[in-house]
Amino acid sequence: MRLTLTALLVRDYDEAIDFYVRKVGFDLVEDTDMGGGKRWVVVRPPGSEGGLLLARASGDQARVVGDQGGGRVWLFLHTDDFGRDQGRMAAAGVRFLETPRHEPYGTVAVFEDLYGNKWDLIQPAAAGG
């Protein structure tokens, strides 16, 4: 077994695609019209098996767009070059909530997506040290 997709509630498909592809640097893997205004939209980091299913919120779901993690970091994006990716993302307009910090598990900084969901951008520490 493997985890392949995490559903992320969004207000609008196109604005979410723009943010994750243009600003974060994900690839648009699929954008299929499902009829009735619904689309199957998948984005993922280059080279990753797992990704996000961007799901347009409807009804009561709209109240939790941007707060699916209850205000805490709940999405974790690994990188092999923290400086490169953090710099590119910040230059593209991604809002980082802190300066990078060094933890036993690696270099990390919290950023938020266009709706306020909190993410960790992490370059894991080298194994064994």
VENJO-V71931 format. One line per field, one symbol per residue. psi: psi as a letter, one per 20 degrees, with the letter a starting at -180 (. if undefined). burial: # if it has 9 or more other ideal C-beta (glycine too) atoms within 8 Angstrom, else .. A space follows every 10 residues. Layout:
BEGIN
psi = ???
burial = ???
END
This chain:
BEGIN
psi = qqphqppopq hpghhggggh ggghjrqohq nppjqkjqqo ppqqqpiqhq apooopqqci hhijpikhjk irpippoqqi nggghggggg hijpopirqq qprhiapqqp rqaiiippqp ppoqqqpj.
burial = ....##.### #.#.###### #.####.#.. #.......## #####....# #######... ##.##.###. ..#.#.#.#. .#..##.### .#.#.#...# .....##### ###.#.#### ###......
END
